[in-house]
Amino acid sequence: MKQKEAKHLLIQEWDSWIKKQPIKGDKATGRDSLKFFFELQDTRSRLLKFSSRGRDKWHIVHAWLLYEDRVSD
């Protein structure tokens, strides 16, 4: 899967996932995005099957969520 497609699908999955989480305050944090990432890893989600060009996928996913203003750092 290409990164562009993965980013779009991951953001959709995040929006669905975050609605089910007990988030305090009005903004999710990096800790929440890490929990999301680990859950994707644990379920061996196809959403993490994108080309990372040697970069850590966690950093890529977190950067996407930051860029899309879904989490605060």
mmCIF file as Biopython writes it, N, C-alpha, C and O atoms, coordinates in Angstrom:
data_model
#
loop_
_atom_site.group_PDB
_atom_site.id
_atom_site.type_symbol
_atom_site.label_atom_id
_atom_site.label_alt_id
_atom_site.label_comp_id
_atom_site.label_asym_id
_atom_site.label_entity_id
_atom_site.label_seq_id
_atom_site.pdbx_PDB_ins_code
_atom_site.Cartn_x
_atom_site.Cartn_y
_atom_site.Cartn_z
_atom_site.occupancy
_atom_site.B_iso_or_equiv
_atom_site.auth_seq_id
_atom_site.auth_asym_id
_atom_site.pdbx_PDB_model_num
ATOM 1   N N  . MET A ? 1  ? 0.852   -1.169 0.000  1.0 0.0 1  A 1 
ATOM 2   C CA . MET A ? 1  ? 0.000   0.000  0.000  1.0 0.0 1  A 1 
ATOM 3   C C  . MET A ? 1  ? 0.902   1.237  0.000  1.0 0.0 1  A 1 
ATOM 4   O O  . MET A ? 1  ? 1.925   1.281  0.682  1.0 0.0 1  A 1 
ATOM 5   N N  . LYS A ? 2  ? 0.500   2.224  -0.770 1.0 0.0 2  A 1 
ATOM 6   C CA . LYS A ? 2  ? 1.268   3.464  -0.821 1.0 0.0 2  A 1 
ATOM 7   C C  . LYS A ? 2  ? 0.933   4.330  0.387  1.0 0.0 2  A 1 
ATOM 8   O O  . LYS A ? 2  ? -0.148  4.223  0.965  1.0 0.0 2  A 1 
ATOM 9   N N  . GLN A ? 3  ? 1.877   5.188  0.757  1.0 0.0 3  A 1 
ATOM 10  C CA . GLN A ? 3  ? 1.689   6.030  1.940  1.0 0.0 3  A 1 
ATOM 11  C C  . GLN A ? 3  ? 0.460   6.926  1.825  1.0 0.0 3  A 1 
ATOM 12  O O  . GLN A ? 3  ? -0.262  7.109  2.806  1.0 0.0 3  A 1 
ATOM 13  N N  . LYS A ? 4  ? 0.214   7.483  0.652  1.0 0.0 4  A 1 
ATOM 14  C CA . LYS A ? 4  ? -0.929  8.383  0.483  1.0 0.0 4  A 1 
ATOM 15  C C  . LYS A ? 4  ? -2.240  7.669  0.803  1.0 0.0 4  A 1 
ATOM 16  O O  . LYS A ? 4  ? -3.095  8.212  1.502  1.0 0.0 4  A 1 
ATOM 17  N N  . GLU A ? 5  ? -2.389  6.460  0.293  1.0 0.0 5  A 1 
ATOM 18  C CA . GLU A ? 5  ? -3.593  5.670  0.567  1.0 0.0 5  A 1 
ATOM 19  C C  . GLU A ? 5  ? -3.648  5.280  2.045  1.0 0.0 5  A 1 
ATOM 20  O O  . GLU A ? 5  ? -4.701  5.368  2.675  1.0 0.0 5  A 1 
ATOM 21  N N  . ALA A ? 6  ? -2.517  4.852  2.589  1.0 0.0 6  A 1 
ATOM 22  C CA . ALA A ? 6  ? -2.457  4.456  3.999  1.0 0.0 6  A 1 
ATOM 23  C C  . ALA A ? 6  ? -2.813  5.622  4.914  1.0 0.0 6  A 1 
ATOM 24  O O  . ALA A ? 6  ? -3.540  5.450  5.892  1.0 0.0 6  A 1 
ATOM 25  N N  . LYS A ? 7  ? -2.303  6.800  4.597  1.0 0.0 7  A 1 
ATOM 26  C CA . LYS A ? 7  ? -2.586  7.985  5.426  1.0 0.0 7  A 1 
ATOM 27  C C  . LYS A ? 7  ? -4.085  8.247  5.476  1.0 0.0 7  A 1 
ATOM 28  O O  . LYS A ? 7  ? -4.648  8.450  6.552  1.0 0.0 7  A 1 
ATOM 29  N N  . HIS A ? 8  ? -4.725  8.242  4.326  1.0 0.0 8  A 1 
ATOM 30  C CA . HIS A ? 8  ? -6.166  8.493  4.269  1.0 0.0 8  A 1 
ATOM 31  C C  . HIS A ? 8  ? -6.940  7.466  5.101  1.0 0.0 8  A 1 
ATOM 32  O O  . HIS A ? 8  ? -7.827  7.828  5.875  1.0 0.0 8  A 1 
ATOM 33  N N  . LEU A ? 9  ? -6.603  6.198  4.939  1.0 0.0 9  A 1 
ATOM 34  C CA . LEU A ? 9  ? -7.302  5.132  5.660  1.0 0.0 9  A 1 
ATOM 35  C C  . LEU A ? 9  ? -7.008  5.164  7.160  1.0 0.0 9  A 1 
ATOM 36  O O  . LEU A ? 9  ? -7.893  4.907  7.976  1.0 0.0 9  A 1 
ATOM 37  N N  . LEU A ? 10 ? -5.766  5.480  7.520  1.0 0.0 10 A 1 
ATOM 38  C CA . LEU A ? 10 ? -5.413  5.564  8.939  1.0 0.0 10 A 1 
ATOM 39  C C  . LEU A ? 10 ? -6.137  6.714  9.633  1.0 0.0 10 A 1 
ATOM 40  O O  . LEU A ? 10 ? -6.575  6.573  10.775 1.0 0.0 10 A 1 
ATOM 41  N N  . ILE A ? 11 ? -6.261  7.834  8.958  1.0 0.0 11 A 1 
ATOM 42  C CA . ILE A ? 11 ? -6.982  8.970  9.543  1.0 0.0 11 A 1 
ATOM 43  C C  . ILE A ? 11 ? -8.448  8.599  9.749  1.0 0.0 11 A 1 
ATOM 44  O O  . ILE A ? 11 ? -9.031  8.936  10.779 1.0 0.0 11 A 1 
ATOM 45  N N  . GLN A ? 12 ? -9.044  7.916  8.788  1.0 0.0 12 A 1 
ATOM 46  C CA . GLN A ? 12 ? -10.426 7.460  8.944  1.0 0.0 12 A 1 
ATOM 47  C C  . GLN A ? 12 ? -10.551 6.507  10.135 1.0 0.0 12 A 1 
ATOM 48  O O  . GLN A ? 12 ? -11.480 6.616  10.936 1.0 0.0 12 A 1 
ATOM 49  N N  . GLU A ? 13 ? -9.604  5.573  10.239 1.0 0.0 13 A 1 
ATOM 50  C CA . GLU A ? 13 ? -9.624  4.614  11.344 1.0 0.0 13 A 1 
ATOM 51  C C  . GLU A ? 13 ? -9.431  5.326  12.677 1.0 0.0 13 A 1 
ATOM 52  O O  . GLU A ? 13 ? -10.086 4.987  13.663 1.0 0.0 13 A 1 
ATOM 53  N N  . TRP A ? 14 ? -8.547  6.299  12.712 1.0 0.0 14 A 1 
ATOM 54  C CA . TRP A ? 14 ? -8.321  7.089  13.927 1.0 0.0 14 A 1 
ATOM 55  C C  . TRP A ? 14 ? -9.618  7.776  14.351 1.0 0.0 14 A 1 
ATOM 56  O O  . TRP A ? 14 ? -9.995  7.720  15.522 1.0 0.0 14 A 1 
ATOM 57  N N  . ASP A ? 15 ? -10.301 8.421  13.409 1.0 0.0 15 A 1 
ATOM 58  C CA . ASP A ? 15 ? -11.532 9.138  13.736 1.0 0.0 15 A 1 
ATOM 59  C C  . ASP A ? 15 ? -12.581 8.201  14.332 1.0 0.0 15 A 1 
ATOM 60  O O  . ASP A ? 15 ? -13.317 8.581  15.243 1.0 0.0 15 A 1 
ATOM 61  N N  . SER A ? 16 ? -12.644 7.005  13.825 1.0 0.0 16 A 1 
ATOM 62  C CA . SER A ? 16 ? -13.572 6.013  14.363 1.0 0.0 16 A 1 
ATOM 63  C C  . SER A ? 16 ? -13.108 5.533  15.743 1.0 0.0 16 A 1 
ATOM 64  O O  . SER A ? 16 ? -13.907 5.428  16.674 1.0 0.0 16 A 1 
ATOM 65  N N  . TRP A ? 17 ? -11.818 5.247  15.860 1.0 0.0 17 A 1 
ATOM 66  C CA . TRP A ? 17 ? -11.245 4.715  17.097 1.0 0.0 17 A 1 
ATOM 67  C C  . TRP A ? 17 ? -11.349 5.714  18.243 1.0 0.0 17 A 1 
ATOM 68  O O  . TRP A ? 17 ? -11.695 5.341  19.364 1.0 0.0 17 A 1 
ATOM 69  N N  . ILE A ? 18 ? -11.051 6.974  17.970 1.0 0.0 18 A 1 
ATOM 70  C CA . ILE A ? 18 ? -10.982 7.976  19.036 1.0 0.0 18 A 1 
ATOM 71  C C  . ILE A ? 18 ? -12.352 8.229  19.667 1.0 0.0 18 A 1 
ATOM 72  O O  . ILE A ? 18 ? -12.431 8.595  20.840 1.0 0.0 18 A 1 
ATOM 73  N N  . LYS A ? 19 ? -13.418 8.040  18.913 1.0 0.0 19 A 1 
ATOM 74  C CA . LYS A ? 19 ? -14.774 8.226  19.441 1.0 0.0 19 A 1 
ATOM 75  C C  . LYS A ? 19 ? -15.084 7.233  20.555 1.0 0.0 19 A 1 
ATOM 76  O O  . LYS A ? 19 ? -15.945 7.488  21.397 1.0 0.0 19 A 1 
ATOM 77  N N  . LYS A ? 20 ? -14.390 6.111  20.560 1.0 0.0 20 A 1 
ATOM 78  C CA . LYS A ? 20 ? -14.638 5.057  21.549 1.0 0.0 20 A 1 
ATOM 79  C C  . LYS A ? 20 ? -13.720 5.165  22.762 1.0 0.0 20 A 1 
ATOM 80  O O  . LYS A ? 20 ? -13.784 4.330  23.665 1.0 0.0 20 A 1 
ATOM 81  N N  . GLN A ? 21 ? -12.869 6.185  22.788 1.0 0.0 21 A 1 
ATOM 82  C CA . GLN A ? 21 ? -11.874 6.302  23.852 1.0 0.0 21 A 1 
ATOM 83  C C  . GLN A ? 21 ? -12.289 7.351  24.875 1.0 0.0 21 A 1 
ATOM 84  O O  . GLN A ? 21 ? -12.892 8.366  24.528 1.0 0.0 21 A 1 
ATOM 85  N N  . PRO A ? 22 ? -11.962 7.099  26.137 1.0 0.0 22 A 1 
ATOM 86  C CA . PRO A ? 22 ? -12.259 8.092  27.177 1.0 0.0 22 A 1 
ATOM 87  C C  . PRO A ? 22 ? -11.158 9.166  27.222 1.0 0.0 22 A 1 
ATOM 88  O O  . PRO A ? 22 ? -10.225 9.075  28.019 1.0 0.0 22 A 1 
ATOM 89  N N  . ILE A ? 23 ? -11.278 10.164 26.373 1.0 0.0 23 A 1 
ATOM 90  C CA . ILE A ? 23 ? -10.267 11.217 26.286 1.0 0.0 23 A 1 
ATOM 91  C C  . ILE A ? 23 ? -10.666 12.356 27.209 1.0 0.0 23 A 1 
ATOM 92  O O  . ILE A ? 23 ? -11.787 12.861 27.143 1.0 0.0 23 A 1 
ATOM 93  N N  . LYS A ? 24 ? -9.748  12.750 28.060 1.0 0.0 24 A 1 
ATOM 94  C CA . LYS A ? 24 ? -9.980  13.888 28.956 1.0 0.0 24 A 1 
ATOM 95  C C  . LYS A ? 24 ? -9.534  15.153 28.243 1.0 0.0 24 A 1 
ATOM 96  O O  . LYS A ? 24 ? -8.492  15.185 27.587 1.0 0.0 24 A 1 
ATOM 97  N N  . GLY A ? 25 ? -10.337 16.186 28.384 1.0 0.0 25 A 1 
ATOM 98  C CA . GLY A ? 25 ? -10.028 17.417 27.672 1.0 0.0 25 A 1 
ATOM 99  C C  . GLY A ? 25 ? -10.564 17.350 26.260 1.0 0.0 25 A 1 
ATOM 100 O O  . GLY A ? 25 ? -11.329 16.452 25.909 1.0 0.0 25 A 1 
ATOM 101 N N  . ASP A ? 26 ? -10.155 18.309 25.460 1.0 0.0 26 A 1 
ATOM 102 C CA . ASP A ? 26 ? -10.702 18.379 24.113 1.0 0.0 26 A 1 
ATOM 103 C C  . ASP A ? 26 ? -9.762  17.862 23.033 1.0 0.0 26 A 1 
ATOM 104 O O  . ASP A ? 26 ? -10.086 17.929 21.848 1.0 0.0 26 A 1 
ATOM 105 N N  . LYS A ? 27 ? -8.603  17.349 23.429 1.0 0.0 27 A 1 
ATOM 106 C CA . LYS A ? 27 ? -7.627  16.963 22.412 1.0 0.0 27 A 1 
ATOM 107 C C  . LYS A ? 27 ? -6.892  15.698 22.817 1.0 0.0 27 A 1 
ATOM 108 O O  . LYS A ? 27 ? -6.476  15.541 23.965 1.0 0.0 27 A 1 
ATOM 109 N N  . ALA A ? 28 ? -6.743  14.815 21.869 1.0 0.0 28 A 1 
ATOM 110 C CA . ALA A ? 28 ? -5.952  13.604 22.094 1.0 0.0 28 A 1 
ATOM 111 C C  . ALA A ? 28 ? -4.471  13.979 22.118 1.0 0.0 28 A 1 
ATOM 112 O O  . ALA A ? 28 ? -4.066  14.994 21.553 1.0 0.0 28 A 1 
ATOM 113 N N  . THR A ? 29 ? -3.681  13.154 22.773 1.0 0.0 29 A 1 
ATOM 114 C CA . THR A ? 29 ? -2.249  13.418 22.911 1.0 0.0 29 A 1 
ATOM 115 C C  . THR A ? 29 ? -1.435  12.364 22.163 1.0 0.0 29 A 1 
ATOM 116 O O  . THR A ? 29 ? -1.979  11.419 21.591 1.0 0.0 29 A 1 
ATOM 117 N N  . GLY A ? 30 ? -0.132  12.553 22.187 1.0 0.0 30 A 1 
ATOM 118 C CA . GLY A ? 30 ? 0.767   11.571 21.600 1.0 0.0 30 A 1 
ATOM 119 C C  . GLY A ? 30 ? 0.615   10.205 22.245 1.0 0.0 30 A 1 
ATOM 120 O O  . GLY A ? 30 ? 0.766   9.179  21.581 1.0 0.0 30 A 1 
ATOM 121 N N  . ARG A ? 31 ? 0.321   10.188 23.524 1.0 0.0 31 A 1 
ATOM 122 C CA . ARG A ? 31 ? 0.102   8.916  24.228 1.0 0.0 31 A 1 
ATOM 123 C C  . ARG A ? 31 ? -1.098  8.172  23.637 1.0 0.0 31 A 1 
ATOM 124 O O  . ARG A ? 31 ? -1.065  6.951  23.485 1.0 0.0 31 A 1 
ATOM 125 N N  . ASP A ? 32 ? -2.143  8.908  23.308 1.0 0.0 32 A 1 
ATOM 126 C CA . ASP A ? 32 ? -3.319  8.292  22.691 1.0 0.0 32 A 1 
ATOM 127 C C  . ASP A ? 32 ? -2.980  7.739  21.306 1.0 0.0 32 A 1 
ATOM 128 O O  . ASP A ? 32 ? -3.432  6.656  20.935 1.0 0.0 32 A 1 
ATOM 129 N N  . SER A ? 33 ? -2.191  8.482  20.556 1.0 0.0 33 A 1 
ATOM 130 C CA . SER A ? 33 ? -1.826  7.997  19.231 1.0 0.0 33 A 1 
ATOM 131 C C  . SER A ? 33 ? -0.912  6.782  19.311 1.0 0.0 33 A 1 
ATOM 132 O O  . SER A ? 33 ? -0.952  5.917  18.436 1.0 0.0 33 A 1 
ATOM 133 N N  . LEU A ? 34 ? -0.087  6.710  20.356 1.0 0.0 34 A 1 
ATOM 134 C CA . LEU A ? 34 ? 0.759   5.532  20.549 1.0 0.0 34 A 1 
ATOM 135 C C  . LEU A ? 34 ? -0.102  4.311  20.880 1.0 0.0 34 A 1 
ATOM 136 O O  . LEU A ? 34 ? 0.147   3.215  20.378 1.0 0.0 34 A 1 
ATOM 137 N N  . LYS A ? 35 ? -1.103  4.506  21.716 1.0 0.0 35 A 1 
ATOM 138 C CA . LYS A ? 35 ? -2.030  3.423  22.044 1.0 0.0 35 A 1 
ATOM 139 C C  . LYS A ? 35 ? -2.731  2.923  20.776 1.0 0.0 35 A 1 
ATOM 140 O O  . LYS A ? 35 ? -2.865  1.717  20.566 1.0 0.0 35 A 1 
ATOM 141 N N  . PHE A ? 36 ? -3.169  3.847  19.951 1.0 0.0 36 A 1 
ATOM 142 C CA . PHE A ? 36 ? -3.806  3.519  18.668 1.0 0.0 36 A 1 
ATOM 143 C C  . PHE A ? 36 ? -2.852  2.706  17.799 1.0 0.0 36 A 1 
ATOM 144 O O  . PHE A ? 36 ? -3.240  1.684  17.233 1.0 0.0 36 A 1 
ATOM 145 N N  . PHE A ? 37 ? -1.621  3.153  17.696 1.0 0.0 37 A 1 
ATOM 146 C CA . PHE A ? 37 ? -0.619  2.463  16.883 1.0 0.0 37 A 1 
ATOM 147 C C  . PHE A ? 37 ? -0.377  1.044  17.398 1.0 0.0 37 A 1 
ATOM 148 O O  . PHE A ? 37 ? -0.328  0.096  16.615 1.0 0.0 37 A 1 
ATOM 149 N N  . PHE A ? 38 ? -0.226  0.901  18.718 1.0 0.0 38 A 1 
ATOM 150 C CA . PHE A ? 38 ? -0.002  -0.434 19.284 1.0 0.0 38 A 1 
ATOM 151 C C  . PHE A ? 38 ? -1.184  -1.358 19.042 1.0 0.0 38 A 1 
ATOM 152 O O  . PHE A ? 38 ? -0.999  -2.549 18.789 1.0 0.0 38 A 1 
ATOM 153 N N  . GLU A ? 39 ? -2.380  -0.831 19.116 1.0 0.0 39 A 1 
ATOM 154 C CA . GLU A ? 39 ? -3.553  -1.662 18.829 1.0 0.0 39 A 1 
ATOM 155 C C  . GLU A ? 39 ? -3.551  -2.116 17.370 1.0 0.0 39 A 1 
ATOM 156 O O  . GLU A ? 39 ? -3.910  -3.256 17.073 1.0 0.0 39 A 1 
ATOM 157 N N  . LEU A ? 40 ? -3.150  -1.236 16.467 1.0 0.0 40 A 1 
ATOM 158 C CA . LEU A ? 40 ? -3.039  -1.633 15.064 1.0 0.0 40 A 1 
ATOM 159 C C  . LEU A ? 40 ? -1.982  -2.720 14.895 1.0 0.0 40 A 1 
ATOM 160 O O  . LEU A ? 40 ? -2.180  -3.678 14.148 1.0 0.0 40 A 1 
ATOM 161 N N  . GLN A ? 41 ? -0.871  -2.567 15.585 1.0 0.0 41 A 1 
ATOM 162 C CA . GLN A ? 41 ? 0.181   -3.585 15.524 1.0 0.0 41 A 1 
ATOM 163 C C  . GLN A ? 41 ? -0.306  -4.912 16.082 1.0 0.0 41 A 1 
ATOM 164 O O  . GLN A ? 41 ? -0.082  -5.964 15.483 1.0 0.0 41 A 1 
ATOM 165 N N  . ASP A ? 42 ? -0.968  -4.864 17.223 1.0 0.0 42 A 1 
ATOM 166 C CA . ASP A ? 42 ? -1.437  -6.092 17.877 1.0 0.0 42 A 1 
ATOM 167 C C  . ASP A ? 42 ? -2.412  -6.875 16.999 1.0 0.0 42 A 1 
ATOM 168 O O  . ASP A ? 42 ? -2.422  -8.106 17.017 1.0 0.0 42 A 1 
ATOM 169 N N  . THR A ? 43 ? -3.218  -6.164 16.241 1.0 0.0 43 A 1 
ATOM 170 C CA . THR A ? 43 ? -4.187  -6.832 15.375 1.0 0.0 43 A 1 
ATOM 171 C C  . THR A ? 43 ? -3.618  -7.103 13.983 1.0 0.0 43 A 1 
ATOM 172 O O  . THR A ? 43 ? -4.309  -7.610 13.100 1.0 0.0 43 A 1 
ATOM 173 N N  . ARG A ? 44 ? -2.350  -6.755 13.810 1.0 0.0 44 A 1 
ATOM 174 C CA . ARG A ? 44 ? -1.675  -6.931 12.511 1.0 0.0 44 A 1 
ATOM 175 C C  . ARG A ? 44 ? -2.479  -6.284 11.383 1.0 0.0 44 A 1 
ATOM 176 O O  . ARG A ? 44 ? -2.708  -6.877 10.329 1.0 0.0 44 A 1 
ATOM 177 N N  . SER A ? 45 ? -2.891  -5.059 11.646 1.0 0.0 45 A 1 
ATOM 178 C CA . SER A ? 45 ? -3.725  -4.322 10.704 1.0 0.0 45 A 1 
ATOM 179 C C  . SER A ? 45 ? -3.030  -4.125 9.362  1.0 0.0 45 A 1 
ATOM 180 O O  . SER A ? 45 ? -1.831  -3.854 9.292  1.0 0.0 45 A 1 
ATOM 181 N N  . ARG A ? 46 ? -3.806  -4.268 8.319  1.0 0.0 46 A 1 
ATOM 182 C CA . ARG A ? 46 ? -3.276  -4.024 6.974  1.0 0.0 46 A 1 
ATOM 183 C C  . ARG A ? 46 ? -2.945  -2.553 6.773  1.0 0.0 46 A 1 
ATOM 184 O O  . ARG A ? 46 ? -2.221  -2.195 5.844  1.0 0.0 46 A 1 
ATOM 185 N N  . LEU A ? 47 ? -3.476  -1.702 7.646  1.0 0.0 47 A 1 
ATOM 186 C CA . LEU A ? 47 ? -3.211  -0.270 7.538  1.0 0.0 47 A 1 
ATOM 187 C C  . LEU A ? 47 ? -1.745  0.079  7.780  1.0 0.0 47 A 1 
ATOM 188 O O  . LEU A ? 47 ? -1.280  1.147  7.383  1.0 0.0 47 A 1 
ATOM 189 N N  . LEU A ? 48 ? -1.028  -0.824 8.429  1.0 0.0 48 A 1 
ATOM 190 C CA . LEU A ? 48 ? 0.395   -0.573 8.680  1.0 0.0 48 A 1 
ATOM 191 C C  . LEU A ? 48 ? 1.284   -1.204 7.610  1.0 0.0 48 A 1 
ATOM 192 O O  . LEU A ? 48 ? 2.506   -1.241 7.751  1.0 0.0 48 A 1 
ATOM 193 N N  . LYS A ? 49 ? 0.672   -1.691 6.558  1.0 0.0 49 A 1 
ATOM 194 C CA . LYS A ? 49 ? 1.454   -2.324 5.483  1.0 0.0 49 A 1 
ATOM 195 C C  . LYS A ? 49 ? 1.716   -1.323 4.361  1.0 0.0 49 A 1 
ATOM 196 O O  . LYS A ? 49 ? 1.327   -1.532 3.212  1.0 0.0 49 A 1 
ATOM 197 N N  . PHE A ? 50 ? 2.376   -0.250 4.719  1.0 0.0 50 A 1 
ATOM 198 C CA . PHE A ? 50 ? 2.758   0.749  3.736  1.0 0.0 50 A 1 
ATOM 199 C C  . PHE A ? 50 ? 4.275   0.867  3.721  1.0 0.0 50 A 1 
ATOM 200 O O  . PHE A ? 50 ? 4.956   0.495  4.677  1.0 0.0 50 A 1 
ATOM 201 N N  . SER A ? 51 ? 4.775   1.380  2.639  1.0 0.0 51 A 1 
ATOM 202 C CA . SER A ? 51 ? 6.215   1.542  2.485  1.0 0.0 51 A 1 
ATOM 203 C C  . SER A ? 51 ? 6.696   2.677  3.395  1.0 0.0 51 A 1 
ATOM 204 O O  . SER A ? 51 ? 6.198   3.800  3.316  1.0 0.0 51 A 1 
ATOM 205 N N  . SER A ? 52 ? 7.653   2.376  4.244  1.0 0.0 52 A 1 
ATOM 206 C CA . SER A ? 52 ? 8.157   3.397  5.170  1.0 0.0 52 A 1 
ATOM 207 C C  . SER A ? 52 ? 9.550   3.882  4.791  1.0 0.0 52 A 1 
ATOM 208 O O  . SER A ? 52 ? 10.089  4.788  5.427  1.0 0.0 52 A 1 
ATOM 209 N N  . ARG A ? 53 ? 10.123  3.292  3.774  1.0 0.0 53 A 1 
ATOM 210 C CA . ARG A ? 53 ? 11.453  3.675  3.298  1.0 0.0 53 A 1 
ATOM 211 C C  . ARG A ? 53 ? 12.480  3.707  4.432  1.0 0.0 53 A 1 
ATOM 212 O O  . ARG A ? 53 ? 13.335  4.590  4.497  1.0 0.0 53 A 1 
ATOM 213 N N  . GLY A ? 54 ? 12.368  2.720  5.319  1.0 0.0 54 A 1 
ATOM 214 C CA . GLY A ? 54 ? 13.325  2.576  6.406  1.0 0.0 54 A 1 
ATOM 215 C C  . GLY A ? 54 ? 13.031  3.405  7.642  1.0 0.0 54 A 1 
ATOM 216 O O  . GLY A ? 54 ? 13.733  3.282  8.645  1.0 0.0 54 A 1 
ATOM 217 N N  . ARG A ? 55 ? 12.017  4.238  7.591  1.0 0.0 55 A 1 
ATOM 218 C CA . ARG A ? 55 ? 11.658  5.055  8.759  1.0 0.0 55 A 1 
ATOM 219 C C  . ARG A ? 55 ? 10.733  4.265  9.681  1.0 0.0 55 A 1 
ATOM 220 O O  . ARG A ? 55 ? 10.039  3.346  9.245  1.0 0.0 55 A 1 
ATOM 221 N N  . ASP A ? 56 ? 10.734  4.627  10.932 1.0 0.0 56 A 1 
ATOM 222 C CA . ASP A ? 56 ? 9.875   3.999  11.931 1.0 0.0 56 A 1 
ATOM 223 C C  . ASP A ? 56 ? 8.414   4.355  11.627 1.0 0.0 56 A 1 
ATOM 224 O O  . ASP A ? 56 ? 8.064   5.531  11.536 1.0 0.0 56 A 1 
ATOM 225 N N  . LYS A ? 57 ? 7.578   3.343  11.474 1.0 0.0 57 A 1 
ATOM 226 C CA . LYS A ? 57 ? 6.175   3.578  11.129 1.0 0.0 57 A 1 
ATOM 227 C C  . LYS A ? 57 ? 5.438   4.356  12.207 1.0 0.0 57 A 1 
ATOM 228 O O  . LYS A ? 57 ? 4.533   5.133  11.905 1.0 0.0 57 A 1 
ATOM 229 N N  . TRP A ? 58 ? 5.820   4.150  13.462 1.0 0.0 58 A 1 
ATOM 230 C CA . TRP A ? 58 ? 5.183   4.916  14.536 1.0 0.0 58 A 1 
ATOM 231 C C  . TRP A ? 58 ? 5.395   6.407  14.309 1.0 0.0 58 A 1 
ATOM 232 O O  . TRP A ? 58 ? 4.457   7.189  14.466 1.0 0.0 58 A 1 
ATOM 233 N N  . HIS A ? 59 ? 6.590   6.812  13.948 1.0 0.0 59 A 1 
ATOM 234 C CA . HIS A ? 59 ? 6.876   8.232  13.718 1.0 0.0 59 A 1 
ATOM 235 C C  . HIS A ? 59 ? 6.068   8.768  12.535 1.0 0.0 59 A 1 
ATOM 236 O O  . HIS A ? 59 ? 5.600   9.906  12.557 1.0 0.0 59 A 1 
ATOM 237 N N  . ILE A ? 60 ? 5.912   7.952  11.523 1.0 0.0 60 A 1 
ATOM 238 C CA . ILE A ? 60 ? 5.140   8.366  10.347 1.0 0.0 60 A 1 
ATOM 239 C C  . ILE A ? 60 ? 3.675   8.562  10.722 1.0 0.0 60 A 1 
ATOM 240 O O  . ILE A ? 60 ? 3.084   9.594  10.401 1.0 0.0 60 A 1 
ATOM 241 N N  . VAL A ? 61 ? 3.091   7.585  11.392 1.0 0.0 61 A 1 
ATOM 242 C CA . VAL A ? 61 ? 1.675   7.666  11.782 1.0 0.0 61 A 1 
ATOM 243 C C  . VAL A ? 61 ? 1.453   8.850  12.717 1.0 0.0 61 A 1 
ATOM 244 O O  . VAL A ? 61 ? 0.489   9.598  12.555 1.0 0.0 61 A 1 
ATOM 245 N N  . HIS A ? 62 ? 2.328   9.019  13.682 1.0 0.0 62 A 1 
ATOM 246 C CA . HIS A ? 62 ? 2.190   10.140 14.625 1.0 0.0 62 A 1 
ATOM 247 C C  . HIS A ? 62 ? 2.286   11.480 13.881 1.0 0.0 62 A 1 
ATOM 248 O O  . HIS A ? 62 ? 1.516   12.398 14.164 1.0 0.0 62 A 1 
ATOM 249 N N  . ALA A ? 63 ? 3.206   11.593 12.954 1.0 0.0 63 A 1 
ATOM 250 C CA . ALA A ? 63 ? 3.349   12.827 12.176 1.0 0.0 63 A 1 
ATOM 251 C C  . ALA A ? 63 ? 2.086   13.111 11.361 1.0 0.0 63 A 1 
ATOM 252 O O  . ALA A ? 63 ? 1.655   14.260 11.258 1.0 0.0 63 A 1 
ATOM 253 N N  . TRP A ? 64 ? 1.495   12.062 10.782 1.0 0.0 64 A 1 
ATOM 254 C CA . TRP A ? 64 ? 0.252   12.252 10.031 1.0 0.0 64 A 1 
ATOM 255 C C  . TRP A ? 64 ? -0.852  12.783 10.941 1.0 0.0 64 A 1 
ATOM 256 O O  . TRP A ? 64 ? -1.579  13.704 10.569 1.0 0.0 64 A 1 
ATOM 257 N N  . LEU A ? 65 ? -0.977  12.200 12.132 1.0 0.0 65 A 1 
ATOM 258 C CA . LEU A ? 65 ? -2.017  12.639 13.066 1.0 0.0 65 A 1 
ATOM 259 C C  . LEU A ? 65 ? -1.770  14.070 13.533 1.0 0.0 65 A 1 
ATOM 260 O O  . LEU A ? 65 ? -2.715  14.841 13.701 1.0 0.0 65 A 1 
ATOM 261 N N  . LEU A ? 66 ? -0.517  14.424 13.742 1.0 0.0 66 A 1 
ATOM 262 C CA . LEU A ? 66 ? -0.182  15.808 14.105 1.0 0.0 66 A 1 
ATOM 263 C C  . LEU A ? 66 ? -0.544  16.755 12.961 1.0 0.0 66 A 1 
ATOM 264 O O  . LEU A ? 66 ? -1.182  17.786 13.176 1.0 0.0 66 A 1 
ATOM 265 N N  . TYR A ? 67 ? -0.137  16.402 11.763 1.0 0.0 67 A 1 
ATOM 266 C CA . TYR A ? 67 ? -0.377  17.247 10.599 1.0 0.0 67 A 1 
ATOM 267 C C  . TYR A ? 67 ? -1.871  17.462 10.361 1.0 0.0 67 A 1 
ATOM 268 O O  . TYR A ? 67 ? -2.299  18.552 9.982  1.0 0.0 67 A 1 
ATOM 269 N N  . GLU A ? 68 ? -2.646  16.425 10.584 1.0 0.0 68 A 1 
ATOM 270 C CA . GLU A ? 68 ? -4.097  16.505 10.385 1.0 0.0 68 A 1 
ATOM 271 C C  . GLU A ? 68 ? -4.816  17.107 11.608 1.0 0.0 68 A 1 
ATOM 272 O O  . GLU A ? 68 ? -6.045  17.163 11.651 1.0 0.0 68 A 1 
ATOM 273 N N  . ASP A ? 69 ? -4.035  17.549 12.588 1.0 0.0 69 A 1 
ATOM 274 C CA . ASP A ? 69 ? -4.546  18.197 13.804 1.0 0.0 69 A 1 
ATOM 275 C C  . ASP A ? 69 ? -5.483  17.285 14.597 1.0 0.0 69 A 1 
ATOM 276 O O  . ASP A ? 69 ? -6.479  17.733 15.164 1.0 0.0 69 A 1 
ATOM 277 N N  . ARG A ? 70 ? -5.138  15.993 14.623 1.0 0.0 70 A 1 
ATOM 278 C CA . ARG A ? 70 ? -5.917  15.021 15.388 1.0 0.0 70 A 1 
ATOM 279 C C  . ARG A ? 70 ? -5.354  14.841 16.796 1.0 0.0 70 A 1 
ATOM 280 O O  . ARG A ? 70 ? -6.074  14.424 17.703 1.0 0.0 70 A 1 
ATOM 281 N N  . VAL A ? 71 ? -4.069  15.155 16.983 1.0 0.0 71 A 1 
ATOM 282 C CA . VAL A ? 71 ? -3.430  15.040 18.295 1.0 0.0 71 A 1 
ATOM 283 C C  . VAL A ? 71 ? -2.598  16.283 18.562 1.0 0.0 71 A 1 
ATOM 284 O O  . VAL A ? 71 ? -2.220  17.010 17.643 1.0 0.0 71 A 1 
ATOM 285 N N  . SER A ? 72 ? -2.322  16.511 19.839 1.0 0.0 72 A 1 
ATOM 286 C CA . SER A ? 72 ? -1.365  17.549 20.217 1.0 0.0 72 A 1 
ATOM 287 C C  . SER A ? 72 ? -0.105  16.857 20.690 1.0 0.0 72 A 1 
ATOM 288 O O  . SER A ? 72 ? -0.157  15.750 21.228 1.0 0.0 72 A 1 
ATOM 289 N N  . ASP A ? 73 ? 1.002   17.497 20.492 1.0 0.0 73 A 1 
ATOM 290 C CA . ASP A ? 73 ? 2.281   16.877 20.832 1.0 0.0 73 A 1 
ATOM 291 C C  . ASP A ? 73 ? 2.657   17.094 22.271 1.0 0.0 73 A 1 
ATOM 292 O O  . ASP A ? 73 ? 3.709   16.631 22.711 1.0 0.0 73 A 1 
#
